[in-house]
C-alpha cells in the first residue's frame, strides 16, 4: 500500500539569485574561450551553461495548504508540503494537490426508507485530503470518488431508517438527526479512507417525502397529531372528573348512587372532551321518571 512520503526540497530563493549569475558566467566563459580558440574548453563551458538552464526548470511554488506530489519517470519519490518557492530535481514531475478543507452538497436523492416509502434526501459533506499518495495513486479521480461514495453511503443509510417514527424507541431520520448525521459521517469516512481522504463533517441538508406521497403522508401525520392530542384531552378529562367526584363526596355536597354517578361522569366527559361549545340542558324531572 502506497503511503505519503514527506519530501523537503531546498528553498528556491538563494538559487533564484545564484543560478542566473552562474548562467551568465558560463555564457561569458563559453564566448571568451571560443574567441581564444579553445574549442574544448568552450564546449565544456557551454555544457555547463546548458545544465544551468535545465536546472531552472526545478523551481516550483507551493502555496499554503497545498502539496506537490513528486515523481521521477513515473516513480513516486515524495510529497512537498512546505509552502514557498522550492527547488528540486528538474526532471521531477510536480503534481499539485490541495489539502484544504472542502465541502459539497449531494444531489437530492430519491430512495426508499426502511418501510418502503419513497423519500428525498440530501447531505453536505466536509472533507480534506490527508494522504496525497493514496489520493493520487489509489483512485483514478479522488474528487469524483468522494462524490460517488458519499451519495452511495447516503442511499445506504436512508434505506436503514424510517422517515418518521410512531413508537418512542424507534430511530428515525426526522427525530434523530444528530445520530443519523454522525452515522453518515462514519460510513462515508470508512469508504473514503482508502483514498487518503478524511471526512470532517457530514449532515443532512434536505429531507422530505417524495411528491407523489407527500399529501397522503401529511394527512397521516395530521391524523396522528389529532389522535395524540385527543389522548391527552381524555387523560386530562378523566382526571378532572375523578377530582370533581372526590371533592363532591369529601364536602358532602350531594349523595349520588351508581346510576347518577355514571350520568354525571358521562356529562362531564362530554363537556370536557368536546371540540365545540356544549349546549346546557335543564332537566326538571328525574332520572327515574
C-alpha positions in Angstrom: 0.0 0.0 0.0 1.5 3.3 -1.1 1.7 5.9 1.7 2.7 9.5 1.6 6.5 10.1 1.9 7.4 13.6 3.2 9.9 15.3 1.0 11.7 18.6 1.8 13.1 20.3 -1.3 15.6 23.1 -0.7 14.5 26.7 -0.6 14.5 28.2 -4.1 15.2 31.8 -3.0 19.0 31.5 -2.8 19.2 29.5 -6.0 16.9 32.1 -7.7 19.8 34.6 -7.4 22.7 32.1 -7.7 21.7 30.2 -10.8 21.3 33.3 -13.1 24.7 34.5 -12.0 26.3 31.1 -12.8 24.5 31.0 -16.1 25.8 34.5 -17.1 29.3 33.5 -16.1 29.1 30.2 -18.1 27.9 32.0 -21.2 30.6 34.7 -20.9 33.3 31.9 -20.4 32.0 30.0 -23.4 32.2 33.1 -25.6 35.6 34.0 -24.3 37.1 30.5 -24.7 35.6 30.3 -28.2 37.2 33.6 -29.2 40.5 32.4 -27.9 40.3 29.2 -29.9 40.0 26.9 -27.0 37.1 24.9 -28.5 37.1 22.0 -26.0 37.1 24.3 -23.0 34.4 26.4 -24.7 32.3 23.2 -25.3 32.6 22.3 -21.6 31.6 25.8 -20.6 28.6 25.6 -23.0 27.5 22.3 -21.5 27.7 23.8 -18.0 25.5 26.7 -19.2 23.0 24.2 -20.7 22.9 22.3 -17.4 22.2 25.5 -15.6 19.4 26.3 -18.0 17.9 22.9 -17.3 18.2 23.5 -13.6 16.0 26.5 -13.9 13.0 24.1 -14.5 13.5 22.8 -11.0 11.8 25.8 -9.4 8.2 25.4 -8.3 5.8 27.1 -5.9 4.0 25.5 -3.0 1.0 27.5 -1.7 -0.3 27.3 1.9 -2.5 24.2 2.5 -1.2 22.8 -0.8 1.1 19.8 -1.6 3.1 18.8 -4.6 3.4 15.1 -5.4 6.9 14.5 -6.9 7.6 11.7 -9.4 10.7 10.8 -11.3 10.0 9.0 -14.6 6.7 7.6 -13.1 8.2 6.5 -9.7 6.8 8.3 -6.6 9.6 10.0 -4.7 7.7 12.0 -2.1 5.4 14.9 -1.3 6.4 18.5 -0.7 4.2 20.4 1.8 6.4 23.3 3.0 5.0 26.5 1.5 7.1 28.9 -0.5 9.5 28.8 -3.5 11.2 25.4 -3.7 13.7 23.8 -5.9 14.0 20.1 -6.7 15.3 17.8 -9.4 14.2 19.5 -12.7 13.2 16.0 -14.1 10.6 15.6 -11.3 7.0 15.9 -12.3 5.2 18.1 -9.7 1.5 17.4 -9.4 -0.5 19.9 -7.4 -2.9 18.5 -4.7 -5.0 20.7 -2.5 -5.1 19.7 1.2 -7.6 22.4 2.1 -10.9 21.6 3.7 -13.6 21.4 1.0 -17.3 20.7 1.1 -20.1 19.8 -1.4 -23.8 19.1 -1.3 -25.0 15.9 -2.8 -27.9 15.9 -5.2 -31.4 15.3 -3.8 -31.5 11.5 -3.9 -34.8 9.6 -4.2 -34.6 6.5 -2.1 -37.0 4.2 -0.1 -36.8 4.2 3.7 -37.0 1.0 5.7 -40.8 0.9 5.4 -40.6 1.3 1.6 -41.8 4.9 1.5 -40.1 7.0 -1.2 -38.3 10.0 0.2 -35.9 12.7 -1.0 -32.7 13.1 1.0 -29.6 15.2 0.5 -26.4 15.8 2.6 -23.5 18.2 3.0 -20.1 16.5 3.2 -17.0 18.4 4.5 -13.7 16.6 3.6 -10.0 17.1 3.1 -7.1 15.1 1.6 -4.8 13.8 4.4 -2.6 11.4 2.3 -1.7 12.7 -1.1 -0.1 9.5 -2.3 -3.2 7.5 -1.7 -5.4 10.2 -3.2 -3.3 10.4 -6.4 -2.3 6.8 -6.9 -5.0 4.6 -5.4 -8.0 6.0 -7.2 -8.4 7.4 -10.7 -10.0 10.7 -9.7 -10.3 11.3 -5.9 -12.8 14.2 -6.2 -15.2 12.1 -8.3 -14.6 9.2 -5.9 -15.6 11.4 -2.9 -18.8 12.4 -4.6 -19.9 9.0 -5.8 -19.1 7.2 -2.5 -20.8 9.9 -0.4 -24.0 9.5 -2.4 -23.8 5.7 -2.1 -23.3 5.9 1.7 -26.3 8.3 1.9 -28.5 5.9 0.0 -27.5 3.0 2.2 -28.1 5.0 5.4 -31.5 6.3 4.3 -32.7 2.8 3.5 -31.9 1.6 7.0 -34.1 4.2 8.8 -37.8 5.1 8.8 -38.6 8.7 7.8 -40.7 9.2 10.9 -41.4 7.0 13.9 -44.6 6.1 15.5 -43.0 4.5 18.6 -40.9 6.2 21.2 -38.0 3.7 20.9 -37.8 3.7 17.1 -34.9 5.6 15.4 -36.0 7.8 12.5 -34.5 10.3 10.1 -36.6 13.2 11.3 -36.4 12.7 15.1 -32.8 11.6 15.4 -30.9 14.0 13.0 -27.7 14.3 15.1 -27.4 10.5 15.4 -28.1 9.9 11.8 -25.6 12.6 10.7 -22.9 11.0 12.9 -23.5 7.6 11.5 -23.4 9.1 8.0 -20.0 10.7 8.7 -18.6 7.3 10.0 -19.9 5.4 6.9 -18.6 7.9 4.4 -15.2 8.0 6.2 -14.9 4.2 6.0 -15.5 4.4 2.3 -13.1 7.3 1.6 -10.2 6.2 4.0 -8.6 4.1 1.3 -8.4 7.2 -1.0 -6.5 9.2 1.6 -9.5 11.4 2.4 -10.8 12.4 5.9 -14.4 13.3 6.4 -14.6 16.3 8.8 -18.4 16.6 8.9 -21.5 15.2 7.3 -25.0 16.3 7.9 -28.4 16.0 6.4 -29.4 19.1 4.3 -32.7 18.0 2.7 -35.3 15.5 3.9 -38.8 15.2 2.6 -41.3 12.7 1.3 -41.4 12.3 -2.4 -44.1 14.5 -4.1 -46.3 11.6 -5.1 -46.9 10.5 -1.5 -46.3 13.9 0.3 -50.1 14.7 0.5 -51.1 11.3 1.8 -48.3 11.3 4.4 -49.2 14.8 5.5 -52.8 13.6 6.2 -51.3 10.7 8.1 -49.2 13.0 10.2 -52.1 15.2 10.9 -54.3 12.2 11.9 -51.5 11.0 14.2 -51.3 14.5 15.8 -55.1 14.6 16.3 -55.1 11.2 17.9 -52.2 12.2 20.2 -54.0 15.4 21.2 -57.3 13.6 21.8 -55.4 11.1 24.0 -54.1 14.0 26.2 -57.5 15.6 26.4 -59.1 12.3 27.5 -56.4 11.7 30.1 -56.9 15.2 31.5 -60.7 15.0 31.4 -60.7 11.7 33.3 -58.5 13.2 36.0 -60.8 16.3 36.3 -63.9 14.1 36.6 -62.3 12.0 39.3 -61.2 15.1 41.2 -64.8 16.6 40.9 -66.4 13.4 42.3 -63.9 13.2 45.1 -64.5 16.8 46.1 -68.3 16.4 46.0 -68.0 13.3 48.2 -65.5 14.9 50.6 -67.6 18.0 51.1 -70.8 16.0 51.3 -72.4 18.3 48.8 -74.6 15.6 47.3 -75.0 11.9 47.6 -75.0 10.0 44.4 -75.8 6.4 43.7 -74.1 4.5 41.0 -76.5 5.4 38.2 -76.3 9.2 39.0 -72.5 9.0 39.2 -72.5 7.3 35.8 -74.7 10.1 34.4 -72.5 12.8 35.9 -69.3 11.2 34.6 -70.9 10.9 31.1 -72.0 14.6 31.1 -68.6 15.8 32.4 -66.7 13.8 29.8 -68.9 15.2 27.0 -68.3 18.7 28.2 -64.6 18.3 28.7 -63.8 16.2 25.6 -66.0 18.0 23.1 -64.2 20.0 20.4 -67.0 22.6 20.3 -69.1 24.5 22.7 -71.7 22.4 24.6 -75.3 23.4 24.9 -76.7 23.2 28.5 -80.0 21.3 29.0 -82.1 21.9 32.1 -83.6 18.6 33.4 -86.6 19.4 35.6 -87.5 15.8 36.1 -85.7 12.8 37.4 -83.5 10.1 36.0 -86.1 7.5 37.2 -89.2 9.2 35.6 
